[in-house]
Amino acid sequence: MKMKLSFPHTVDQWFKNILKRPALAVTVSVLWLIVIGWIAYGWNLGNIGLVDETEPLFAEASRQMFVTGDWITPFFDGETRFDKPALIYWCQAIAYAIIGVNEWAVRLPSALAAMGVVGLAFYTVHWSLSRQDEIEQVSRPVRRYLTAGLAATIMALTPEMIAWGRIGVSDMLLTGCIASALLCFFLGYAENAKFPIANSKLPNKWYLACYVLIAGAILTKGPVGIVLPGIIIGAFVLYLGNLRQVWREMNVLMGMLIILVLSVPWYALVIWRNGWTFINSFFGYHNLERFTEVVNGHSAPWYFYFLVVLLGFAPYSVYLPAAMIRLKFWQRSHWRSQERSQQLGLFACIWFLGVFGFFSIAVTKLPSYVLPLMPAAAILVALLWSDLIPPDTQTRSPASASFLWSAWVNVVFLSAVAVGLFQLSKLVGYDPAAPNLYQLIQQLGLPIMGGMIWLLCAIIIAAFIITRRWPWIISANLLGFMAFFIIVLMPALLVMDQQRQLPLRELSATIVQVQQPNEELVMLGFKKPSVVFYSHKHVTYIPSSQEVLDHIHKQNTKPLKASSLLLLAEQDRFVRMGLQPEDYQIITSKGAYYLVRVPVKKIKNQKLDISYSLPSEKISN
């Protein structure tokens, strides 16, 4: 038995040697947070071009703020953009001023927001477990640091957190503000019980930080920034029956004043400048209608977010039911008798269910909407595993039946993922914008390598279950995900960028070189906002070939500022215009796209004619 336990014993001794020196323990923890933060959010962050279609909208609106100095009204391609409030644009514009207008600056606010909430979660979990050790009069530094590190690592290495932490849109900034505000609330709530501020009308520092972060969330995405924290905090204190006491501690009226002072000025200024145009677009369409009606076709069945959490929090999502069962959150009297610092699990559970339930009710559904519940999910799973960390290397903590079942589901789930990767070529469809994409991914062997990683991971976890090495199961999941991310996912993302986005960046550079004064740039049949960002040119979007012909005809009836226009189109769309070879000039082609100069005066009003084709091209029926 001693030989079998030699490796865990060595690891335990290594941790104990570090933890004998608190300064060294803190240093190692910070270095670990930096390492996982860099792997998840920093590595190759700016080496992949902006991803159409949402990311360039934010990037260009922020660039317009940076260039024009108008920090109130966001603009994209000459039109106001009231989809989101100004904080994300401000952050990106400030990043432009510091490191230049590039992909790094676009994504830096999202990456920092993700790393910030990961670090705060580490601190919160460690602080809660430290208080537990004080209450129980024991010293378990290994358990404290391992559990806090586990919560932070799971949170960082989660598919949904990585996806939105590496893209320059507002979702991760919103999650960072909301999740950090909730963690600050819990720290203020728990700390106030231990260190009450006598005869003070001011909330403690954590409550103040909570209010500031809620204001940040409102400036990031609007009313949801206060509604979600309000629902979660309200449900938590109502369940525990201490609403009045917490209300007084937080000094909610002062808190609301802080939130209003920080968040309202921009709304007042943008309404003063744009009036009902902003009110109807932002509050009416992008908030009320998104909650009550299907917007932009984003409808989904009632079980949609079950699938999002299953895949977006994979491979740890299979342990969420066991983590909630462990809490026995239905035992209200038990939780009311607990010291406040020991209610973190209950708070994370209500946080998770609050976000999940709120967006399940909403009619418009998108995967990013439930991103704010991922930090809570990570804390729940980490606390589940904390029970399995033995007090010494000579004992094994027993596992509950729900955990055991979850572990076997973990094996089945990873095996299914492996099979799916092996059969990827049969599952994916054809992408006309990148016709060679999946072929290249197959040639690189990425699906096979990914399948092998997860199949090996499933086998190792099954072995750990049989030998009852419970704490090592989560390590297998984490190492498996990290290997998959580094070996498979990142190379696949680079290939996708080369096939889908690089042609548009190259065409944008060409447009800058060849566009004549006052020559209009028309994009036919699709919207790729990245062209606007990379070319810094105005683009006219026209959905159909016939509408382009009509648009050219209208130019013939007006005093012309330019004798031609630039047309960016996919080959089949351009062919349908039926232009004679002498009616256009092919400037260049990249990937699936053609850049063509069309002399305006040569084109007469005509209907679609597909009897013509590009040189050396055949039209297929």
C-alpha positions as CSV (number, residue, x, y, z in Angstrom):
1,M,0.0,0.0,0.0
2,K,2.8,2.4,0.7
3,M,4.3,1.9,-2.7
4,K,0.9,2.5,-4.3
5,L,0.5,5.7,-2.4
6,S,4.1,6.9,-3.0
7,F,3.3,9.4,-5.7
8,P,0.3,11.1,-3.9
9,H,2.5,11.1,-0.8
10,T,5.3,12.9,-2.7
11,V,2.8,15.4,-4.1
12,D,1.4,16.0,-0.6
13,Q,4.8,16.6,0.9
14,W,5.7,19.0,-1.9
15,F,2.6,21.0,-1.2
16,K,3.3,21.0,2.5
17,N,6.9,22.2,2.0
18,I,5.6,25.1,0.0
19,L,2.8,25.9,2.4
20,K,5.2,26.1,5.3
21,R,6.2,29.5,3.8
22,P,3.1,31.6,3.2
23,A,4.8,34.0,0.9
24,L,6.0,31.2,-1.3
25,A,2.5,29.7,-1.3
26,V,1.0,33.0,-2.5
27,T,3.8,33.3,-5.1
28,V,3.2,29.8,-6.5
29,S,-0.6,30.5,-6.6
30,V,-0.2,33.7,-8.5
31,L,2.2,32.1,-11.0
32,W,-0.3,29.3,-11.5
33,L,-3.1,31.7,-12.2
34,I,-0.9,33.6,-14.7
35,V,0.1,30.3,-16.4
36,I,-3.5,29.0,-16.8
37,G,-4.7,32.5,-17.7
38,W,-2.1,32.8,-20.5
39,I,-2.8,29.4,-21.9
40,A,-6.6,29.9,-21.9
41,Y,-6.7,33.6,-22.9
42,G,-3.3,35.0,-23.9
43,W,-1.7,32.4,-26.1
44,N,-2.2,33.3,-29.8
45,L,-4.8,35.9,-28.8
46,G,-3.9,38.4,-31.5
47,N,-2.5,35.9,-34.0
48,I,-6.0,35.0,-35.4
49,G,-7.9,37.6,-37.4
50,L,-11.2,39.1,-36.3
51,V,-14.0,36.6,-36.7
52,D,-17.0,37.6,-38.8
53,E,-19.6,38.6,-38.1
54,T,-20.0,40.1,-34.6
55,E,-16.5,40.8,-33.5
56,P,-15.6,43.3,-36.2
57,L,-18.7,45.3,-35.4
58,F,-17.3,46.0,-31.9
59,A,-13.8,46.5,-33.2
60,E,-14.8,49.0,-35.8
61,A,-17.2,50.9,-33.5
62,S,-14.4,51.2,-31.0
63,R,-11.9,52.3,-33.7
64,Q,-14.4,55.0,-34.7
65,M,-14.5,56.3,-31.1
66,F,-10.7,56.2,-31.0
67,V,-10.3,58.1,-34.3
68,T,-13.1,60.6,-34.0
69,G,-12.9,61.3,-30.3
70,D,-16.7,60.8,-30.0
71,W,-17.0,58.7,-26.8
72,I,-20.8,58.9,-26.6
73,T,-22.4,57.6,-29.7
74,P,-21.0,54.3,-31.2
75,F,-20.9,54.2,-35.0
76,F,-20.3,51.4,-37.5
77,D,-19.9,52.0,-41.2
78,G,-21.4,55.4,-40.9
79,E,-24.5,54.3,-39.0
80,T,-25.2,54.4,-35.2
81,R,-24.8,51.2,-33.4
82,F,-26.9,51.0,-30.3
83,D,-26.8,47.2,-29.7
84,K,-24.6,47.6,-26.6
85,P,-23.7,50.4,-24.2
86,A,-20.3,52.1,-24.3
87,L,-18.0,50.3,-21.8
88,I,-16.8,47.6,-24.2
89,Y,-16.1,50.3,-26.8
90,W,-14.2,52.5,-24.3
91,C,-12.1,49.6,-23.1
92,Q,-11.1,48.6,-26.7
93,A,-10.5,52.2,-27.7
94,I,-8.2,52.6,-24.6
95,A,-6.4,49.4,-25.7
96,Y,-5.9,50.9,-29.2
97,A,-4.3,54.0,-27.6
98,I,-1.9,51.8,-25.6
99,I,-0.9,49.0,-28.0
100,G,-2.3,50.1,-31.4
101,V,-5.3,49.2,-33.5
102,N,-4.9,45.4,-33.8
103,E,-6.5,42.1,-32.8
104,W,-4.7,42.1,-29.5
105,A,-6.3,45.4,-28.5
106,V,-9.8,44.2,-29.6
107,R,-9.6,41.1,-27.4
108,L,-7.6,42.4,-24.5
109,P,-10.7,43.6,-22.4
110,S,-12.3,40.2,-22.8
111,A,-9.1,38.3,-21.8
112,L,-8.5,40.6,-18.8
113,A,-12.1,40.2,-17.6
114,A,-11.9,36.5,-17.8
115,M,-8.6,36.4,-15.9
116,G,-9.9,38.8,-13.3
117,V,-12.9,36.7,-12.4
118,V,-10.7,33.6,-12.3
119,G,-8.4,35.2,-9.8
120,L,-11.2,36.5,-7.7
121,A,-12.8,33.1,-7.6
122,F,-9.5,31.6,-6.4
123,Y,-9.4,34.2,-3.5
124,T,-13.0,33.7,-2.6
125,V,-12.9,29.9,-2.4
126,H,-9.6,30.0,-0.5
127,W,-11.0,32.5,2.0
128,S,-14.1,30.5,2.6
129,L,-12.1,27.3,3.3
130,S,-9.7,29.2,5.6
131,R,-12.7,30.4,7.6
132,Q,-13.9,26.7,7.8
133,D,-10.5,25.7,9.1
134,E,-10.7,28.4,11.8
135,I,-14.2,27.3,12.8
136,E,-13.3,23.6,13.0
137,Q,-9.9,24.5,14.6
138,V,-7.9,22.5,12.0
139,S,-5.2,23.3,9.5
140,R,-5.7,21.9,6.0
141,P,-3.7,24.2,3.7
142,V,-3.3,21.6,1.0
143,R,-7.1,21.2,0.8
144,R,-7.6,25.0,0.7
145,Y,-5.1,25.7,-2.0
146,L,-6.0,22.7,-4.1
147,T,-9.7,23.5,-4.0
148,A,-9.2,27.1,-4.8
149,G,-6.7,26.3,-7.6
150,L,-9.2,23.7,-8.9
151,A,-12.0,26.2,-9.0
152,A,-9.8,28.7,-10.9
153,T,-8.5,26.1,-13.3
154,I,-11.8,24.6,-14.1
155,M,-13.2,28.1,-14.7
156,A,-10.3,29.1,-17.0
157,L,-10.3,25.8,-18.9
158,T,-13.9,25.7,-19.8
159,P,-15.0,25.8,-23.5
160,E,-17.5,28.6,-23.1
161,M,-15.2,30.8,-21.0
162,I,-12.3,30.3,-23.5
163,A,-14.6,31.0,-26.5
164,W,-15.8,34.3,-25.3
165,G,-12.6,35.2,-23.4
166,R,-10.7,35.1,-26.6
167,I,-13.1,37.3,-28.8
168,G,-13.7,41.0,-28.7
169,V,-17.4,41.2,-27.9
170,S,-19.2,42.4,-24.8
171,D,-20.2,39.0,-23.3
172,M,-17.1,38.2,-21.4
173,L,-16.8,41.8,-20.0
174,L,-20.4,41.4,-18.8
175,T,-19.6,38.1,-17.2
176,G,-16.6,39.5,-15.6
177,C,-18.5,42.4,-14.1
178,I,-21.5,40.3,-13.0
179,A,-19.5,37.3,-11.6
180,S,-17.0,39.6,-9.9
181,A,-19.9,41.6,-8.4
182,L,-21.5,38.5,-7.0
183,L,-18.2,37.2,-5.6
184,C,-17.6,40.6,-4.0
185,F,-21.1,40.5,-2.5
186,F,-20.4,37.1,-0.9
187,L,-17.1,38.3,0.5
188,G,-18.8,41.4,1.9
189,Y,-21.6,39.3,3.2
190,A,-19.3,36.8,4.9
191,E,-16.8,39.3,6.1
192,N,-19.4,41.5,7.7
193,A,-20.4,38.7,10.0
194,K,-16.8,38.3,11.2
195,F,-15.8,41.9,11.2
196,P,-18.9,44.1,11.5
197,I,-18.3,47.8,11.0
198,A,-19.6,49.3,14.2
199,N,-21.7,52.5,14.0
200,S,-20.8,52.9,10.3
201,K,-23.4,53.9,7.7
202,L,-21.0,52.9,4.9
203,P,-21.0,49.4,3.4
204,N,-17.8,47.5,3.7
205,K,-15.2,47.5,0.9
206,W,-16.6,44.4,-0.8
207,Y,-20.1,45.7,-0.9
208,L,-18.8,49.0,-2.4
209,A,-16.9,47.0,-5.0
210,C,-20.1,45.0,-5.8
211,Y,-21.9,48.3,-6.6
212,V,-19.1,49.6,-8.8
213,L,-19.1,46.3,-10.8
214,I,-22.8,46.3,-11.2
215,A,-22.5,49.8,-12.7
216,G,-19.9,48.3,-15.0
217,A,-22.3,45.6,-16.0
218,I,-25.0,48.1,-16.8
219,L,-22.6,50.1,-18.9
220,T,-21.6,46.8,-20.7
221,K,-25.0,45.4,-21.6
222,G,-27.8,47.4,-20.0
223,P,-30.5,46.5,-17.5
224,V,-29.5,42.9,-17.3
225,G,-26.4,44.1,-15.5
226,I,-28.4,44.9,-12.4
227,V,-31.4,42.5,-12.9
228,L,-29.3,39.3,-12.8
229,P,-27.3,40.2,-9.6
230,G,-30.5,41.5,-8.0
231,I,-32.3,38.3,-8.6
232,I,-29.5,36.1,-7.4
233,I,-28.7,38.2,-4.3
234,G,-32.4,38.7,-3.5
235,A,-33.1,34.9,-3.8
236,F,-30.1,34.1,-1.6
237,V,-31.0,36.4,1.3
238,L,-34.7,35.6,1.1
239,Y,-34.0,31.9,1.3
240,L,-31.9,32.4,4.4
241,G,-34.4,34.8,5.9
242,N,-31.9,37.7,6.6
243,L,-33.1,40.2,4.0
244,R,-33.6,43.1,6.4
245,Q,-30.2,42.5,8.1
246,V,-28.3,42.3,4.8
247,W,-30.3,45.3,3.4
248,R,-29.0,47.4,6.3
249,E,-25.5,46.1,6.0
250,M,-25.3,46.8,2.3
251,N,-26.9,50.2,2.7
252,V,-28.8,49.5,-0.5
253,L,-30.0,53.1,-1.0
254,M,-26.4,54.3,-1.0
255,G,-25.5,51.5,-3.3
256,M,-28.2,52.4,-5.8
257,L,-26.9,56.0,-5.7
258,I,-23.4,54.8,-6.5
259,I,-24.7,52.7,-9.3
260,L,-26.8,55.5,-10.8
261,V,-23.9,58.1,-10.5
262,L,-21.5,55.7,-12.3
263,S,-23.9,54.4,-15.0
264,V,-26.6,57.0,-15.8
265,P,-24.4,59.8,-17.2
266,W,-23.6,58.0,-20.4
267,Y,-27.2,57.0,-20.9
268,A,-28.3,60.6,-20.3
269,L,-25.8,61.9,-22.8
270,V,-26.5,59.4,-25.5
271,I,-30.3,60.0,-25.2
272,W,-29.7,63.7,-25.2
273,R,-27.8,63.4,-28.4
274,N,-29.9,60.7,-30.2
275,G,-33.3,60.8,-28.5
276,W,-35.9,58.2,-29.3
277,T,-33.7,56.6,-31.9
278,F,-31.5,55.2,-29.0
279,I,-34.4,54.5,-26.7
280,N,-36.4,52.5,-29.2
281,S,-33.3,50.6,-30.5
282,F,-31.5,49.8,-27.3
283,F,-34.3,49.5,-24.7
284,G,-37.0,48.5,-27.0
285,Y,-35.4,46.1,-29.5
286,H,-32.2,44.9,-27.9
287,N,-33.6,44.4,-24.4
288,L,-37.4,44.1,-24.1
289,E,-38.0,42.4,-27.5
290,R,-35.1,40.0,-27.0
291,F,-36.6,38.8,-23.7
292,T,-40.2,38.6,-24.9
293,E,-39.9,37.8,-28.6
294,V,-37.6,35.9,-31.0
295,V,-35.1,38.3,-32.4
296,N,-33.0,37.6,-35.6
297,G,-34.3,34.1,-35.7
298,H,-32.5,33.1,-32.4
299,S,-35.2,30.7,-31.2
300,A,-34.5,27.4,-29.5
301,P,-36.4,24.6,-27.6
302,W,-36.8,24.6,-23.9
303,Y,-33.9,22.3,-23.3
304,F,-31.5,24.4,-25.3
305,Y,-29.5,25.6,-22.3
306,F,-29.1,22.1,-20.9
307,L,-27.2,21.3,-24.1
308,V,-25.2,24.6,-23.9
309,V,-24.1,23.8,-20.3
310,L,-23.4,20.2,-21.1
311,L,-21.0,21.2,-24.0
312,G,-20.0,24.6,-22.8
313,F,-18.9,23.4,-19.4
314,A,-17.5,20.1,-20.7
315,P,-16.0,17.8,-19.6
316,Y,-16.9,18.8,-16.0
317,S,-20.6,19.4,-16.6
318,V,-21.5,15.8,-15.8
319,Y,-20.6,16.4,-12.2
320,L,-23.0,19.4,-11.7
321,P,-26.0,17.2,-10.6
322,A,-23.8,15.5,-8.0
323,A,-22.4,18.9,-6.9
324,M,-25.9,20.2,-6.3
325,I,-27.1,17.0,-4.6
326,R,-24.1,17.2,-2.3
327,L,-25.3,20.6,-1.0
328,K,-28.8,19.5,0.0
329,F,-29.9,23.0,-0.7
330,W,-33.5,22.1,0.1
331,Q,-32.5,21.7,3.8
332,R,-33.2,25.4,4.7
333,S,-32.7,25.0,8.4
334,H,-29.3,23.5,7.9
335,W,-28.1,26.4,5.8
336,R,-29.6,29.0,8.1
337,S,-27.6,27.6,10.9
338,Q,-24.3,27.8,9.0
339,E,-21.8,30.5,9.5
340,R,-22.0,32.9,6.6
341,S,-18.6,32.1,5.1
342,Q,-19.7,28.4,4.8
343,Q,-22.7,29.3,2.6
344,L,-20.6,29.7,-0.5
345,G,-21.9,26.4,-2.0
346,L,-25.5,27.5,-1.5
347,F,-24.8,30.9,-3.0
348,A,-23.1,29.4,-6.1
349,C,-26.0,27.0,-6.5
350,I,-28.6,29.9,-6.4
351,W,-26.3,31.9,-8.8
352,F,-26.2,29.0,-11.3
353,L,-30.0,28.3,-11.1
354,G,-30.8,32.0,-11.2
355,V,-28.9,32.7,-14.5
356,F,-30.1,29.4,-16.0
357,G,-33.7,30.0,-15.2
358,F,-33.7,33.7,-16.2
359,F,-32.5,33.0,-19.7
360,S,-34.6,29.8,-20.1
361,I,-37.6,32.1,-19.7
362,A,-36.3,34.6,-22.3
363,V,-37.7,33.9,-25.8
364,T,-34.5,34.8,-27.7
365,K,-31.8,32.3,-26.9
366,L,-28.1,32.4,-27.6
367,P,-25.3,30.2,-26.1
368,S,-23.5,33.3,-24.8
369,Y,-26.4,34.3,-22.6
370,V,-25.6,31.7,-19.9
371,L,-21.9,32.6,-19.8
372,P,-22.4,34.3,-16.4
373,L,-23.2,31.0,-14.7
374,M,-19.9,29.3,-15.7
375,P,-18.0,30.7,-12.7
376,A,-20.7,29.4,-10.3
377,A,-20.5,26.0,-12.0
378,A,-16.8,25.8,-11.5
379,I,-17.1,26.7,-7.8
380,L,-19.8,24.0,-7.4
381,V,-17.6,21.3,-9.0
382,A,-14.5,22.3,-7.1
383,L,-16.4,22.2,-3.7
384,L,-17.6,18.7,-4.7
385,W,-14.0,17.6,-5.1
386,S,-12.9,19.2,-1.9
387,D,-14.7,16.5,0.0
388,L,-12.6,13.9,-1.8
389,I,-9.3,15.4,-0.8
390,P,-8.1,13.2,2.1
391,P,-6.6,14.8,5.3
392,D,-3.5,12.7,4.7
393,T,-2.1,10.3,2.1
394,Q,-2.8,7.1,4.1
395,T,-6.6,7.4,3.8
396,R,-9.1,7.6,1.0
397,S,-12.3,9.7,1.4
398,P,-15.5,7.8,0.5
399,A,-17.4,8.8,-2.6
400,S,-21.1,9.3,-2.7
401,A,-23.3,7.3,-5.0
402,S,-24.2,10.4,-7.0
403,F,-20.5,11.1,-7.5
404,L,-19.8,7.5,-8.6
405,W,-22.6,7.6,-11.2
406,S,-21.3,10.9,-12.4
407,A,-17.8,9.5,-12.8
408,W,-19.1,6.7,-15.0
409,V,-21.2,9.1,-17.0
410,N,-17.9,11.1,-17.4
411,V,-16.3,8.0,-19.0
412,V,-19.3,7.5,-21.4
413,F,-19.4,11.2,-22.3
414,L,-15.7,11.4,-23.2
415,S,-16.0,8.1,-25.2
416,A,-18.9,9.6,-27.2
417,V,-16.9,12.8,-27.8
418,A,-14.0,10.6,-29.1
419,V,-16.3,8.7,-31.4
420,G,-17.7,12.0,-32.7
421,L,-14.3,13.3,-33.5
422,F,-13.4,10.0,-35.3
423,Q,-16.5,10.5,-37.4
424,L,-16.2,14.3,-37.9
425,S,-16.0,14.1,-41.7
426,K,-19.5,12.6,-41.7
427,L,-20.9,15.1,-39.2
428,V,-19.8,18.4,-40.7
429,G,-21.3,20.0,-43.8
430,Y,-19.9,21.9,-46.7
431,D,-18.7,25.5,-46.1
432,P,-18.9,27.5,-49.3
433,A,-16.9,30.3,-47.8
434,A,-14.0,27.9,-47.0
435,P,-14.4,24.8,-49.3
436,N,-11.1,23.3,-48.3
437,L,-11.4,23.8,-44.6
438,Y,-12.5,20.4,-43.3
439,Q,-10.3,18.6,-45.8
440,L,-7.2,20.4,-44.4
441,I,-8.3,19.7,-40.9
442,Q,-8.6,16.0,-41.8
443,Q,-5.2,16.0,-43.6
444,L,-3.5,17.4,-40.4
445,G,-5.0,14.5,-38.5
446,L,-6.6,16.8,-35.9
447,P,-9.9,14.9,-35.5
448,I,-8.0,11.6,-35.0
449,M,-5.6,13.2,-32.4
450,G,-8.6,14.7,-30.6
451,G,-10.4,11.4,-30.5
452,M,-7.4,9.6,-29.2
453,I,-6.9,12.2,-26.4
454,W,-10.4,11.9,-25.2
455,L,-10.5,8.1,-25.5
456,L,-7.3,7.8,-23.5
457,C,-8.7,10.2,-21.0
458,A,-11.9,8.0,-20.7
459,I,-9.8,4.9,-20.1
460,I,-7.7,6.6,-17.4
461,I,-10.7,7.9,-15.6
462,A,-12.3,4.4,-15.7
463,A,-9.0,3.0,-14.1
464,F,-9.2,5.7,-11.4
465,I,-12.8,4.8,-10.6
466,I,-12.0,1.1,-10.3
467,T,-9.0,1.8,-8.0
468,R,-11.0,4.5,-6.1
469,R,-8.5,7.3,-6.7
470,W,-11.2,9.9,-6.7
471,P,-9.1,13.1,-6.6
472,W,-7.2,12.1,-9.7
473,I,-10.3,11.9,-11.9
474,I,-10.6,15.7,-12.2
475,S,-6.9,15.9,-12.9
476,A,-7.4,13.6,-15.9
477,N,-10.2,15.8,-17.2
478,L,-8.2,19.0,-16.8
479,L,-5.1,17.5,-18.4
480,G,-7.2,16.0,-21.2
481,F,-8.8,19.3,-22.0
482,M,-5.5,21.2,-21.9
483,A,-4.0,18.7,-24.3
484,F,-7.0,18.9,-26.6
485,F,-6.9,22.7,-26.5
486,I,-3.1,22.9,-27.3
487,I,-2.7,20.0,-29.7
488,V,-6.0,20.0,-31.6
489,L,-8.2,23.1,-31.0
490,M,-5.6,25.8,-31.4
491,P,-4.2,24.4,-34.7
492,A,-7.7,24.0,-36.0
493,L,-8.5,27.6,-35.2
494,L,-5.4,28.8,-37.1
495,V,-6.5,26.7,-40.1
496,M,-10.0,28.1,-39.9
497,D,-8.6,31.6,-39.8
498,Q,-6.4,31.0,-42.9
499,Q,-9.3,29.5,-44.8
500,R,-12.2,31.8,-43.8
501,Q,-10.8,35.1,-42.7
502,L,-7.4,35.5,-44.3
503,P,-8.8,36.0,-47.8
504,L,-11.0,38.8,-46.6
505,R,-8.0,40.5,-44.9
506,E,-6.0,40.2,-48.0
507,L,-8.8,41.6,-50.1
508,S,-9.2,44.5,-47.6
509,A,-5.5,45.4,-48.1
510,T,-6.0,45.3,-51.9
511,I,-9.1,47.5,-51.6
512,V,-7.0,50.1,-49.8
513,Q,-4.5,50.1,-52.7
514,V,-6.8,50.1,-55.7
515,Q,-9.9,52.1,-54.6
516,Q,-10.2,55.3,-56.6
517,P,-11.4,58.6,-55.1
518,N,-15.2,58.5,-54.5
519,E,-15.4,54.9,-55.8
520,E,-18.1,53.0,-54.0
521,L,-17.3,49.6,-52.4
522,V,-20.3,47.2,-52.7
523,M,-20.5,43.8,-51.0
524,L,-22.9,41.4,-52.7
525,G,-24.9,38.7,-51.0
526,F,-23.2,38.6,-47.6
527,K,-22.1,40.8,-44.7
528,K,-18.5,40.6,-43.6
529,P,-17.8,43.5,-41.3
530,S,-14.2,42.6,-41.0
531,V,-13.7,44.2,-44.4
532,V,-14.8,47.6,-42.9
533,F,-12.4,47.2,-40.0
534,Y,-9.3,46.1,-42.0
535,S,-9.9,48.5,-45.0
536,H,-11.2,51.5,-43.0
537,K,-13.6,51.9,-45.9
538,H,-17.3,52.4,-46.1
539,V,-19.1,49.3,-47.5
540,T,-22.6,49.2,-49.1
541,Y,-24.2,45.8,-48.4
542,I,-26.6,44.6,-51.1
543,P,-28.2,41.2,-50.7
544,S,-28.9,40.1,-54.3
545,S,-27.4,40.3,-57.8
546,Q,-30.5,41.9,-59.2
547,E,-30.4,44.6,-56.5
548,V,-26.8,45.4,-57.4
549,L,-27.9,45.8,-61.1
550,D,-30.7,48.1,-59.9
551,H,-28.3,50.0,-57.7
552,I,-25.9,50.6,-60.7
553,H,-28.8,51.7,-62.9
554,K,-29.8,54.3,-60.2
555,Q,-26.3,55.6,-60.3
556,N,-26.6,56.2,-64.0
557,T,-29.5,58.5,-63.4
558,K,-27.6,60.7,-60.9
559,P,-24.6,63.0,-61.3
560,L,-21.7,60.5,-60.9
561,K,-18.9,61.1,-58.5
562,A,-17.0,58.1,-59.8
563,S,-17.1,56.3,-63.1
564,S,-17.0,52.8,-61.5
565,L,-17.6,50.8,-58.4
566,L,-15.7,48.0,-56.6
567,L,-17.7,44.8,-56.2
568,L,-16.8,42.2,-53.6
569,A,-18.8,39.0,-54.2
570,E,-18.6,35.2,-54.1
571,Q,-18.2,33.7,-57.5
572,D,-21.7,32.3,-58.0
573,R,-23.3,35.5,-57.0
574,F,-21.2,37.5,-59.4
575,V,-21.9,35.1,-62.3
576,R,-25.6,35.5,-61.8
577,M,-25.3,39.2,-62.7
578,G,-24.8,38.1,-66.3
579,L,-22.2,40.8,-67.1
580,Q,-20.3,40.7,-70.4
581,P,-16.5,40.2,-70.0
582,E,-16.0,43.7,-71.3
583,D,-18.3,45.1,-68.6
584,Y,-16.0,44.4,-65.7
585,Q,-12.3,44.0,-64.6
586,I,-11.3,41.3,-62.2
587,I,-8.8,42.8,-59.8
588,T,-8.1,39.8,-57.7
589,S,-9.6,36.7,-56.2
590,K,-8.9,35.2,-52.7
591,G,-10.5,32.1,-51.5
592,A,-14.2,32.1,-52.4
593,Y,-14.3,35.8,-53.1
594,Y,-13.8,38.0,-56.2
595,L,-12.9,41.7,-56.2
596,V,-14.2,43.3,-59.4
597,R,-14.3,46.8,-60.8
598,V,-17.5,47.5,-62.7
599,P,-17.7,50.7,-64.9
600,V,-21.1,52.2,-64.0
601,K,-22.0,53.8,-67.4
602,K,-21.5,50.5,-69.3
603,I,-24.2,48.7,-67.3
604,K,-27.8,49.1,-68.5
605,N,-30.9,48.2,-66.5
606,Q,-31.3,44.5,-67.0
607,K,-32.7,41.4,-65.4
608,L,-30.6,38.5,-64.2
609,D,-28.9,36.5,-66.9
610,I,-26.7,33.5,-66.0
611,S,-25.6,32.8,-69.5
612,Y,-22.2,34.4,-68.9
613,S,-19.4,33.1,-66.7
614,L,-16.0,34.2,-65.4
615,P,-13.0,33.4,-67.6
616,S,-12.0,29.8,-67.4
617,E,-15.0,29.0,-65.2
618,K,-18.0,26.8,-66.0
619,I,-21.4,27.3,-64.6
620,S,-22.9,24.2,-63.0
621,N,-26.6,23.6,-63.2
